[in-house]
Amino acid sequence: MSTAPPLRVGLFGVGHLGKIHLKCLLDLPSQFHLVGYHDPNPDAAAGLARWAAEKGIGAEQLPPFFESEAELLGAVEAVDIVAPTSAHAALASQALKLGLHCFIEKPVTSTLEEGEALLAAQKKSGAVVQVGHVERFNPAFQAAAAHLDSPRFIEAHRLATFNPRGLDVPVVLDLMIHDIDLALHTIGSPVVRIAAHGVQIVSNTTDIANARLEFACGAVANLTASRVSLNPMRKVRLFQSGAYVSVDLLNKTTQVVKIEDVPAEGDAQAPERDPFGFYLDVPDGPSKRLHIDSPEVAPNNAIGEELAQFHSAIVGDTPCKVPLEDGLEALRVAGRIVDAIEASKQQIQRN
């Protein structure tokens, strides 16, 4: 473990999520010294002060506001970019030219071309770039990870109640991209085919979407996202040989169902059945016994953990867990889904 002094970091963006990042950075004093923040919104400082008062954070704890991006970039070793997606590429590009390490919220950039340009800039600079796919750090997903063994079918539902934030991008980039990343990370195989459909409900972009991803290894992921649901849901179900894993990312619970062959009931070699056990008697084959386990989910602050891991990658303690390449691949697949949705809409219009 490194004993280096805290890294000087600058925060770009103090909107809803930026404030959460600010609190997490303040809670990691041995890893980060929050030098200051920049936000082009003229009401940002006043809004931050009100929020801090509500959270019991003293004014003296808040970092100073920097009038310009360049001034803050010149005072730090790393940046935490939680600005609107449209600003990610320009901010990260400036930071990488100065050799600064970058944490960039998802989606990493607005366009694939911007992301590829950042990747080239990162390789030139040698800096660490981590993308904020925070669900990898969700304690329920972390509890499930030990039980995953080459899933062949993934089903995810990410439903959110209406919130005007994020309406400038399709729900695929706003919400579904979380589950795109989890599917890519878990299956670890290229996507070879995509079918997708979507509907506009309240915004000028797709608000409800469903996508079917087929992978080179034969696995399939069926992803659904909505930002106009009456009730929130963030569930991922993973099916693999001999087991089923259910992850509730919202309520932080995990359930693992394992299946084993047992002699059929009535077989001379069959042991006495557990009266509290779950059995499936399959015709013309061995019976199945279901073992249901609920692994312990250790509570954590997922954003705080991903920022701590960012620090660890910078000082060389661990490899970056969500590198820029992963964020770029999630963006690439998301773009293909958006294109497939638009193609399906045009097909419907022609018919």
Secondary structure, DSSP 4 states (H G I P E B T S, - for coil): ---PPPEEEEEE--SHHHHHHHHHHHT-TTTEEEEEEE-S-TTHHHHHHHHHHHTT--GGGSPPBPS-HHHHHTT-SEEEE-S-HHHHHHHHHHHHHTT-EEEEESSS-SSHHHHHHHHHHHHHH---EEEE-GGGG-HHHHHHHTT-SS-SEEEEEEE----STTTTS-HIIIIIHHHHHHHHHHH-S-EEEEEEEEE-SSSSS-SEEEEEEEETTS-EEEEEEESS-SS-EEEEEEEETTEEEEEETTTTEEEEEEEEEEPPTT-TTPPPPPTTSEEE--TTS-EEEEEEE--------HHHHHHHHHHHHHHTSS--SSBHHHHHHHHHHHHHHHHHHHHHHHHHHH-
